């Protein structure tokens, strides 16, 4: 199953930091998100894009996780030559993660 099957995502940025929230459609799927979306797994998923730390914040009452990824936007909007210097497409890329349903 893909992450997009049970959750949606939003992205934001500040300088060279990308902030991605993953929000479960159903609160009962939050435990699966919390188990599967570790900082190590998210960092590996964005290998070559994220060059700094990945920090995860848990919001269980909202059924959401928030990931703050440093050195993720090629220096930031005013310095990057990337087509998506704000990193909005990273939220879509996050939803391509495969989840283990066990």
N, C-alpha and C positions, 0 to 999 in steps of 0.2 A: 504494500500500500504506500502511496506517496503522502507526504505531509499535507499537501493541498487537499487531500480527501477528507481531512478532519479539522483543518485549521486555515485561517487566513493570516495575512501578514501586513505590516506597515513598516515603513522605513523613514528615517530622518538622518540628518547629518549636522555636524558642527566641525568646521575645519577638516581635518583628516580622520575624523571619527565617524563611523557609521553606526547607527542605532537601529536594530531590527527587533520588532515585537512579533511574536507568534501567539495567536489567540485561538483557542479551541472553539469550534462551533458549538460543541456541547461540553458542559462543565465536567461530565464524567470521563472525557478523553484527556483531561489535564494530566492525570497520572502517567499515561503513556507518553505524552510530550515531555514531562519532567524526567522520565526514565531514559528516553531515546535521545533527547537533545542536550547532550553534555557539551561543555565548552570545548573539549577535545574534538568531539565529532563535528561541531560547527566550524572550528578552526581548520580541520582537515578538509571539510567540504569547500571552504573558501581558500584553499591553498593557492598561492600565486596571486591572490587578491589582497588578503589580510596579512600584513607583515608584523603586526603587533599583538598585544594581549587581547584575549576575548574574555569578557566578564559576563556572567549570567545573573540576572535578577529574577526572582520568582514572585509571581502575583497569583497565588492559588485561588483567592476569592474571585478573581477575574478570569481564571482559567487561562492565564497568559504567562509567557516567559519573555524577558527582554534581554537582548544581547547587545553589549557595547563592544565594538570592534575598533581597535586603534590601528593607525597606519593602514587604513583600508581604502582611501580615496585618492591615491596618487599625489598626496600633498595637500589636497583640499580643492575646492571649486575654483579658486582663482589661480591655482598653480598647475592643475591637472590638464592634460590633453585628452583625457578620456571622453568618450561620447556621453557617458552618464556620470559626470563629475559629482553629482549629488548622491549617487549610489542608490537611486530609487529601484533600479532593476535588481538589486541584491535581494530585496524582499521576495521577488518572484523566483530568484535562484534558490533561496532558502526552501521554498515550497517544493522543490524537486528532490528533496531528501527522501530516501526510502526508509520506511519504518518497519521494525519487526513487531508483529502483532501479538507475540507470545505473552 
